[in-house]
Amino acid sequence: MNPKLIMILSGVLMIIAAGMMVGKGEWTMMAVVLPIWFAILGIWWYRERTRE
């Protein structure tokens, strides 16, 4: 699959998951998952920028 499509799909799923976590008051879970996801997104974005 196209890596950009995968990142867009994971972004949409992460927004949905974050909304569900906020709705249930799972603040500790969100505090763990969001930084990990942002780190993965940052690494992927950096690799995409340096590859070209």
Protein Blocks (a to p, Z undefined) as FASTA:
>chain_A
ZZklmmmmmmmmmmmmmmmmmmnopaklmmmmmmmmmmmmmmmmmmmmmmZZ
